[in-house]
């Protein structure tokens, strides 16, 4: 915030201060131009790899399938439209992590700004593999005039091991 003030960028100071408050109950409707933003951030940024053998990363805007040996992993992000984030294996098997992500936001529904939670990881079996998704952060944004919130992340890392 001091950098914004020192450089004369006063327009963002309000949001810097506003976003420092994490446990906020809204009692009046926001003006149409205001946005409610909740960013879930893990308390620890270091993740133990354990007995996982492979790491695949998917970036927010690149949806290209990733190949591991003869298998192909694909991530389908429909969090905003259908509350769904599906990881598929060879287009034949899939697991949907969307409900777990929605649950994280429900657990923090009265908060705004950056909120630290213990971790943002999810695990499941998928075909002959066990997978673990790791997020560095997940954001939900909602303009008051919109009915649905936008949910997005920058990167997701997937640890993979044979079952």
Helices and strands as residue ranges (DSSP letters): H 2-6, G 10-12, H 13-18, E 35-42, E 54-59, E 66-68, E 71-78, H 79-82, E 84-89, E 93-96, H 98-107, E 113-117, E 121-126, E 129-135, E 137-143, E 150-152, E 155-162
